[in-house]
């Protein structure tokens, strides 16, 4: 009986790809630091510039209310939406405190465009909108990345059931790999509530050349960096990630100045 069981176990092990087992050396998942509301908006036909101007004109209201301005950028290729806006919230309790809500209302009431009128125009200029509340790096880190960037690349994922923590870990392992081969790391955000997406990573670059630069590291360097990050080798990174996801999207774009 023991021999029969051992043989069955051996067959099962052969059937399961070893690259799907991350190394125990993989980096531990750090605690997220700040809360953000992520808004993806697709402009109504011919209304993209109107939509951008609507938010540009709204920026003084955020300043007057004491809220952080949204960090945003414009899609050039990829998913269907046109704008991504990242609204810093710090935490639910702080953002929705009575004092903050009152200051927000006062700033809106004092602006040339009331909240009701802003909402009406947003409905006129936007054809589709999706909101996702996420936990991510400290605001100081995120603002620095945005202030230095003019080009962006987002990868956004829906995890397979039960794979959420492992996908987060894989994203960190991939950041470690990118660092090992001399490539910039990404900002990692995980879902708290809202739209269906579970996690996204955002790369912030000086320009498209910065995104594409770095040359082709040698096979030995890629293998060493992959192993140091917790992967078996560099060729296993993509296949392993795809064992954790139901679907994902890539989108690239530019800063709005």
N, C-alpha and C positions, 0 to 999 in steps of 0.2 A: 504493500500500500504506500509506504514512504517513497519507494522508487518511482511509482506511478505519479504521485503528487509532485515530486521533484522534477520529473520530466515535463509535466504540464506547466509548472511554474517557469521552467527554462524556456519553453515555447512562447509563453506570454511575454517574457522579458525580451525575447528577440523581436517580437511583433511590435513592441513599443519603442520608438526612436529615442536613442540616448540623448540627442540634442534637446529633447523636451524636458530634461531634468536639469535645472540650473545648478551650478556649482554652489557648494556651501559657502564659498568665498564671495558670493554676490552681496552687494551693499545692502544694509538694512534700510527699511523705509523710514525716512524722517517724518516727524509730525508736521502737518501743514500749519501755516502761520497766520494767514489772513483770509477774510471772506470777500468774495467778489461776485457781482452779478454780471454775467456774460450775455450780451444781446447780439444776435445775428439778424440783420435786416436785409431784405431784398427790396430794392426800390421799385416803385411803380414805373411802367414804361415811360421813358423820357424824363423821370423825376429824380434821378440820382443827384444832380447838382443842387436841386432844391432841398433834398433830404440832408445833404452835407451842410448846406447853409443854415438849415433849421437848427441843427445841433451846434454849429459854430456860434449862432446868435444866442444860443441857450447857455453857453459857457459862463457868462457873467452871473447867471442865476446860481450855478453851482458854487462859484466863488463867494457870493453874498450869503449863501446858506451855511457855509462852512464845510460843505461836502467837497471831496476831491473831484477834480474834473475827470471825466471818463478818458481812458486810454484807448485810442482807436486807430483803425487802419482800413484801407480800401482793397477789396479783392481785385486781382487782375486775371487770375485763372484758377479753376478748380470747382468748388461747390457753387450752388446757385445764388447764395447771398452776396450782397454787395459791400456791406459794412459789418465789421466786428467792433463792438464797444465793450470795454471792460470797466465796470463801475466799482471802485474800491468801497467796501462797506465796513471793514474792520471786523465787526461781529453784528449779529442780529440785534442784540440787546442795545448796543451803542447806536447803531444806525436808526433804529426805530424807537429810541428813547423820546420821551415827551419833549425834551428841550430841542433835540435835533429836528423832530417833526415840526415843531412850532417855528423854528428858524427857517426851515425849508418852505413852509407855507408863506411866511412873511416875505422871503426873497422872491417867491413866485408872484405873490400879490403885488409887489412893487415893480415888477418887470413890465416892459411894454407888451409882452405876450403872456397872457394868463396861462395857468396850467391847463385849463379847459381848451383854450385856443391852440396851445402847443399840441395837445392830444388830438385835436381835430385835424390839424395840419399833418401830424404824423400819420394819421389814418389816410390822408389824401396822398401823401408822398410815398408811403410804404405799401407794398403788395403782400408781404409776408414777414413775420417776425417770430423769433424763437428766443426764449430766455432760459438761462441755465445758471444756477447758483453753485459756485465752486469754491473750494479751499485751495490756497496756493501759497507761494513764497511771500515773505514780508513785502509790504508795499514799497519800501525803500529799494529793494532789489528789483522789483518789477518796473518801477518808475525809471530807474537807472537804465535798464535794458531798453525801454521804450524811447527814452530821451536820446540814446546813442544810435537808434536804429532808423533806417529808412526803408527796409525791406523785411517781409515777414513770411514765415512758413508755419502753418498749423497742421498738425495731425490730430484727428479727433476720432474717438473710438467708442463703440458699444462692446462691452466685454461679454463673453459667454457666461452662462450662469455659474456662480461659484468661483469665477476666475478674476474677480475685480482686484483683489490684493496682489495676486500674482502678476497681473498686467501692470499695475503700478510699479511693482518691483522690476519687471522687465524694462519699463521706461527708464528707470534709474540706472539699470545695468547698461542700457544703450547709451545713456549720457556718459557713463564712465568709459565706455568704449570709444565714444567720440572724442573725449578728452585725451584718451590714450593715443589716438592717431593724429592729434593736433587740430581737431575740429571743435567749433563752439558747442557748448552744452545748451539745452533747451530749458524753458520754464515749464514745470509740471503742475497741472491743475486737476483736481479730482471732484467729481459731482457730489453735491450735498442734496439738492432737489431741483426740480424743474424739468427741462427737456430730457430726452432719453439717453443722451450721451453720458458716458461714465467717466471719461478722462480725456484731457487733451494736452498736448505738448506744443509749446509755442517757441519757435526759433526767431530771434531778433538779430538782424544783420545790418551792416552799414549800407550795403547795396547788393544787387544780384551777384556781383563778382565775389563779394565776401561770402555769400551763401555757397557759391560754386567752387571757391578756391580750396587749396590744400593739396592739389596734385593727387596722385595715386600712391598711397603708402605701399611699401613692399609687403609681400605675402607674409613674411616673417613678422613684420611689425603689426600687421592686422591680426595675425594669430595670437601674438603675445598680448595685445591690447584686449582681444576678445576673452582670452583665458583669465586675464587679470580682472575683467569686469564680471566674470562668472559664467561666460558662455564656453562651449566646447571649442568652437573656432568661429571665425567671422562668417563663414558660409551658413552657419546654423542660426544666425540672428533673425533673419526674416521668417524662415520656416517656423521657428519656435514662437515668435510673436503671433503668427497666424493660428496657432493652436489655442490662443487665449481670447480671440475676438470673434464677434458675430459680424461686424462690419466696421469700416473706417473710411474717412475722407481726408484728402489732402487739399489744401488751398494755399495759394501764394498771393501776396499783395504788397502794397506800398503805403508809406506813411501819409497822413493827411496833415499838411503844414498850414 
